[in-house]
Protein backbone atom coordinates (compact mmCIF):
# COMPACT_ATOMS: atom_id res chain seq x y z
CA UNK A 1 0.00 0.00 0.00
CA UNK A 2 1.04 3.59 -0.29
CA UNK A 3 1.23 3.90 3.52
CA UNK A 4 3.67 0.96 3.71
CA UNK A 5 5.77 2.54 0.97
CA UNK A 6 5.83 5.83 2.88
CA UNK A 7 7.08 3.99 5.99
CA UNK A 8 9.92 2.43 3.97
CA UNK A 9 10.87 5.80 2.50
CA UNK A 10 10.89 7.39 5.96
CA UNK A 11 13.19 4.60 7.15
CA UNK A 12 15.58 5.42 4.27
CA UNK A 13 15.10 1.91 2.88
CA UNK A 14 17.23 1.46 -0.22
CA UNK A 15 15.26 -1.51 -1.51
CA UNK A 16 12.38 -3.84 -0.70
CA UNK A 17 11.18 -7.14 -2.07
CA UNK A 18 7.71 -8.59 -2.48
CA UNK A 19 6.50 -12.10 -1.74
CA UNK A 20 6.56 -14.68 -3.14
CA UNK A 21 10.29 -14.25 -3.09
CA UNK A 22 12.64 -15.62 -5.68
CA UNK A 23 15.94 -16.77 -4.12
CA UNK A 24 17.93 -15.14 -6.92
CA UNK A 25 16.11 -11.86 -6.36
CA UNK A 26 17.03 -11.89 -2.65
CA UNK A 27 20.64 -12.82 -3.37
CA UNK A 28 20.93 -10.06 -5.98
CA UNK A 29 19.47 -7.48 -3.59
CA UNK A 30 21.78 -8.43 -0.71
CA UNK A 31 24.83 -8.63 -2.98
CA UNK A 32 24.01 -5.30 -4.63
CA UNK A 33 23.68 -3.49 -1.33
CA UNK A 34 26.78 -5.20 0.05
CA UNK A 35 28.96 -4.00 -2.83
CA UNK A 36 29.01 -0.33 -1.80
CA UNK A 37 32.08 1.86 -1.72
CA UNK A 38 34.98 1.03 0.58
CA UNK A 39 34.54 4.26 2.54
CA UNK A 40 31.42 2.94 4.22
CA UNK A 41 32.29 1.68 7.69
CA UNK A 42 29.12 -0.24 8.42
CA UNK A 43 25.92 -1.29 6.76
CA UNK A 44 22.56 -2.26 8.18
CA UNK A 45 20.19 -4.58 6.34
CA UNK A 46 16.74 -4.83 7.92
CA UNK A 47 14.02 -7.43 7.42
CA UNK A 48 10.57 -6.49 8.69
CA UNK A 49 7.75 -9.00 8.49
CA UNK A 50 4.40 -7.64 7.37
CA UNK A 51 2.72 -10.24 9.57
CA UNK A 52 3.57 -13.34 11.57
CA UNK A 53 4.91 -16.09 9.35
CA UNK A 54 5.91 -13.71 6.56
CA UNK A 55 9.47 -15.11 6.51
CA UNK A 56 11.45 -12.14 7.87
CA UNK A 57 13.36 -14.34 10.33
CA UNK A 58 14.28 -16.86 7.64
CA UNK A 59 15.43 -14.10 5.29
CA UNK A 60 17.47 -12.39 8.03
CA UNK A 61 19.17 -15.66 8.97
CA UNK A 62 19.96 -16.54 5.35
CA UNK A 63 21.34 -13.08 4.58
CA UNK A 64 23.49 -13.01 7.74
CA UNK A 65 24.95 -16.46 7.05
CA UNK A 66 25.58 -15.52 3.41
CA UNK A 67 27.37 -12.29 4.33
CA UNK A 68 29.40 -14.00 7.06
CA UNK A 69 30.45 -16.79 4.70
CA UNK A 70 32.11 -14.39 2.25
CA UNK A 71 35.34 -14.22 4.28
CA UNK A 72 36.75 -14.81 7.75
CA UNK A 73 37.14 -11.07 8.23
CA UNK A 74 33.53 -10.47 7.15
CA UNK A 75 32.23 -13.20 9.47
CA UNK A 76 33.87 -11.50 12.44
CA UNK A 77 32.09 -8.27 11.56
CA UNK A 78 28.66 -9.66 10.68
CA UNK A 79 26.11 -9.29 13.44
CA UNK A 80 22.51 -10.48 13.39
CA UNK A 81 20.23 -8.65 15.83
CA UNK A 82 16.73 -10.04 16.42
CA UNK A 83 14.55 -7.18 17.65
CA UNK A 84 11.38 -9.28 17.75
CA UNK A 85 11.16 -9.32 21.54
CA UNK A 86 7.99 -11.44 21.49
CA UNK A 87 9.32 -14.49 19.69
CA UNK A 88 13.04 -13.76 19.00
CA UNK A 89 13.53 -17.01 17.08
CA UNK A 90 16.89 -16.24 15.43
CA UNK A 91 18.91 -17.59 18.35
CA UNK A 92 16.85 -20.76 18.59
CA UNK A 93 17.14 -21.41 14.84
CA UNK A 94 20.92 -21.04 15.15
CA UNK A 95 20.95 -23.29 18.24
CA UNK A 96 22.17 -20.38 20.39
CA UNK A 97 20.43 -19.71 23.69
CA UNK A 98 21.08 -16.59 25.74
CA UNK A 99 20.52 -16.49 29.49
CA UNK A 100 20.30 -12.68 29.46
CA UNK A 101 16.84 -11.37 30.40
CA UNK A 102 15.87 -8.90 27.68
CA UNK A 103 12.84 -7.79 29.68
CA UNK A 104 15.19 -5.61 31.71
CA UNK A 105 16.05 -3.43 28.72
CA UNK A 106 12.71 -3.39 26.93
CA UNK A 107 11.48 -0.66 29.25
CA UNK A 108 14.82 1.19 29.04
CA UNK A 109 16.07 1.00 25.44
CA UNK A 110 18.63 3.73 26.15
CA UNK A 111 20.62 1.09 28.07
CA UNK A 112 21.37 -0.73 24.83
CA UNK A 113 24.93 0.34 24.00
CA UNK A 114 28.16 -1.27 22.78
CA UNK A 115 29.13 -2.55 26.23
CA UNK A 116 25.75 -4.22 26.80
CA UNK A 117 25.81 -5.72 23.31
CA UNK A 118 29.21 -7.25 24.11
CA UNK A 119 27.71 -8.83 27.24
CA UNK A 120 24.65 -10.35 25.56
CA UNK A 121 26.00 -11.32 22.12
CA UNK A 122 26.46 -14.94 21.15
CA UNK A 123 28.74 -16.27 18.41
CA UNK A 124 28.61 -19.14 15.96
CA UNK A 125 31.69 -21.15 14.95
CA UNK A 126 31.54 -19.36 11.57
CA UNK A 127 32.21 -16.07 13.39
CA UNK A 128 28.71 -14.68 12.94
CA UNK A 129 27.54 -12.94 16.13
C-alpha angles and dihedrals in degrees: 000000000000091000091056090049090051090053091053092049091050089052089054090241110182094199143357135194132214129223135278085059125209112216091224091052091054093046091049092049094049093044092047093052092043093056096071125135121298092243092073109099099194141006132203122207114189130197116195120184116222088212140349111298094021091127101249092132093050092048092047092050093047093048093047093049091046093051093044092050093059093082143339090251091050092048091056090054099042114101127181114202118190108204094177095110092180099060106001093184099166094088093047092049089052091046091244119133123190122205092200113114106231091189087080093065100035090082092042108040091166087074090068104101138136094279093052091046089054089053097049102035121110126201135214123217087253089064095252110139 
